[in-house]
């Protein structure tokens, strides 16, 4: 039986600090020294928890994957019992994110741009996208879409596009527009 390692408060503080810095500044824009200074830990403490920056980035991405999927699924669930409504309602997670701290884009798109193709960070990013698309395909199937894979792919593009456009314009109306487009796509695919 596998045992779960309990995260220490220090490890959590390091990870939270790194997540905020990576999200705002990108992976390349943040050095280990900055994470150490902002988290208030000693260098040896950081390295006791994360041997390399790559390990810290991987932990950040795994945590972000879980958090972002929970936010998308939570927003979808709040939209109602119908899968078609959930496919549209999930965009409220993007609005919530914008209202919390503005748009700094999608951390996974940022990693896809910054990380080497053969890196663990890129592999985690790909797994996130596959996971999200599987969930969207499941919702599209439940909604009765004629081609659930196509609908899921189009919804995924709207999510990514809204996050990228939101980063550029810093205007939450891009998410409102993506939500309207999603409603139209769902209607087209399920009628």
CORKA-V388095 format. One record per run of one state. SS is the DSSP state (H for helix, E for strand, - for the rest). FROM is the first residue (numbers start at 1). TO is the last residue. Records with the same first field share a line. If there is no record, write none. Layout:
# CORKA-V388095
SS->FROM-TO + FROM-TO
This chain:
# CORKA-V388095
-->1-8 + 26-31 + 40-42 + 50-52 + 79-82 + 90-91 + 102-106 + 115-119 + 143-147 + 170-172 + 191-191
H->9-25 + 32-39 + 43-49 + 53-78 + 83-89 + 92-101 + 107-114 + 120-142 + 148-169 + 173-190
